[in-house]
Amino acid sequence: MSCGGPERAATSARLGVRILRRISMLRQLRTLAWVVVTVLVVGGCASRGALFDRADSELQRGQPESALQTLEPLADSSRNRSLYLLNRGMLLRMSGDLEGSIEAFEEAKRVIGRLDAISVSETLAAWGIAEDSGSYVPPTYEHLLLHAYQALNFLELGRLQEARVEALQIDLGLRRIDPVNGRAPHGGDAFPRYISGLIFEAGRDWSDALIAYRKAAESYERSGVTPPRDLQFSLLRLTDHLELSDERDQLAAAFGIERWPSLDAESERATLVVIVHDGQAPRLLEESLVVPQPGENRFIRVSLPYLQSRPSRLEAIRLIGDGGGVDGEPVEDVAANADRWLSALMPGLTARAVSRNVARNVATRRVEEESRWFGFLFNVVGTVLENADTRSWRTLPDRIHLLREELPPGETTLQLELLTGSDRVLQREQRTLNLGPGETTVISVHWIEGSLIKPLANTKR
């Protein structure tokens, strides 16, 4: 039985299609609303940046504890968990809480290890949504410094065997990256290798120390940097002790060194290593270009990161004792490592930014077939999402200086001077240390433009 003929049936069908389209649009609007909320909650780039800027200011006033509290809102962010732990570990270290720093760095290693397993999905998110849409996985040079700073924590607490484990992890990590030569692709392995050599030498593992020192020297040279003088003497001392006369003579000629102290394995003299962590690592900032697409009601946005360096006035360090003064040397340039890493990354970042714009343009056209207004809104949301990833381990220093001296065991009073390039003293710090016979004592100072964050302490191995 008919209910109104073909015309009514056709009208009902058209009405049904409209209703379905309305329902579909409402669903899309709900989806869009969810996306906008996600942008507001997850895309907290500005708020995250503001937190780090505040923490930077607090560090410049010599207040690492306040900086730690400032970064606390990042603790519950799954995307930024590793970033928070890296900075927490460094700030606790600056505060003198080495045990707390060890705990934070160990958790950071666990989180980063888990992220390695999902790196493919994180990379796809970066291709399809935005560079900062995934979890923070530190670049190779930061990952190596994580192990180096953990090793320093253990050394300063006198836990040599645990420091040795960190040195082995540095070597294992580099061999996973480069099974043949054990090198970092864009540098950053020289200082961790150098610290590894110090650890092995402190434990009288002469062969392992020599291998680590060799690789450190090779890394410095690959980066166009002359190996530190102390490293040169260490190579000569160990090749001489291990009776590698050909290598020793080649090194002596290359370094222009005629005499060096011999390695006395039975010596009761104490070894003092002073490390100064100078300044603040460069900031990653964003540079964006937003332009309307010609002839279309759409926008194109390309956002790429750039480095803003933050060098300090400190150029040299000197240790003064009863026997005179000993000058230190720069052994790590974090800013240079960051620059090499970003330069190597930039072609891929640019390609991904272009790819996202092309994909967004295609998707916008499809949405516009349903609604031009919704297509416009879809394009705007995609444009807002297009952000560069400006996350980095901001509490790292700009540079690291090191000096090493052999001293008689027992109580000694020393003065550390932090100097400008013209030898003007920025700050002096005097302490009385108790050095054990045959032992290696490692102490650290963190200097941030006018503030000696972590003063000279009496911690020994």
Steps between C-alpha positions, in 0.01 A plus 500: 500500500638843400553772757515798264651404169845531344531879550456473875745209509761706311447796734538275802819355355650847443398600853662186635825577318501852644439367850785250459728778376403714800574211734830443324587869530409500869729204552774683313441810710527290816823355364623847421411619850700212642795591277484865611496396866795270430686791341436716804601231749778316319633787298624673811818604325471858620431399861779242494737761361392748768576242771850448367560874464402546864725211605787660304454826688499318833823320412661831407415614853664185640174330601488144357243393761256768378566400139413143592167609645428709191537197270283276720185543279683300229531196728162354399533566126557168322639677194748697710580244769856431379563874456384568855718222644814617318457852634399373844816291521719798413323739739525252787869462420544878511318503835752253641252208512709246306293203615182669376674585173602136454141389555364752248761411236433126545128557445580716197699211353208261553251740338728567202556125461124444478467781247755331273252216457227735376719732297330397174156615613648817648670575166172446314334749734769753417442444127123523522419749776788711632862461606421539870202262498703202623690419817836665552788275396835675560750528213811285516722764659251554785461125549879466533514791745233328709741210555797737548321698771381184669861380501607831658233459767640160591862624489424790733339256744804270483310218324756409236349167393164659424678775305673224305159357404408839351825502301416155363148619410650794309710257296209259447269781388753633250562151363126455445504819292824418318597130539828547312654812655276579800456864401216749541378611155515875573755516781440532871688182596839658581428611858310181599794294365744724688307454826495124432879505475528680834273239659697205362830660598375565854420128518844412357345345189786627286402335170135612518614850598729518197223385265261763639764773476581404140136524400461831683800646314362374166163661574658836587700492178195407289327807641795718406611545862849437635484236776541652848857507629415273793361243256820521295712434810268214600548330163878533524507383861295187427666402171833535678383290796357229269824501297330606175812689393408554132162652586656704782764647268242583232281674756792692651594629153139589414445684832844663507569364850851390600450416868206372698448362850535125518220282632596357837239232573616479861496875562343620825441849360142619475335601174264798506262563208307830499218547251322832441165493323480844346192696395174382347444292188351679197123535480298355214257759368245495219492702180169481310375625166122516446371601155158478330489248216456692171148468359381286789339569837783316676823565689845348472726496805859380529661498846863409554725511809814707542761526775551803720841472663558615858878521547641619830799722574694212655792403277747319726540332838801480729574304815749658742667306779826494694687376194375770265218519248354252251291615205198309374372464145165484322415133443139521378312754287132419541396790275716368215351151542149645485587701189638195315196292601249763384685565173486127419131487596385806305451340154270234652310759706444712190382201296253400771364855528438510123344152509259598776389808308435294187304240698301771678417665168366173355297428814360854504373463142316182590340664804400801289290270285269467801533853636723790402470640853604174655784469249624846596486410868677171435783687326526754783528223762768325295688828467489555878631147556800557272770563762872439510628283783691738725557256785855443623692422819522866599687456831810365327800735503627690199851362549692275738855569628728245667832491679691215661786517748712254696532609864644363825233316701351653809342832580561781253355846443427592140352799323303476178494808278247557223648737241403706198704495180707790632576308822267717706369295793123452490491304824728325747405199708729363772464166674701263715495148357608168647659295220549127541828330398479331160142618456327718243286782635249658259324827583263712292397862489201639307545864396215699344592863426566645841381206709712213624217247524691208645808601702820306539435202724710236672381181330748227427548162347 
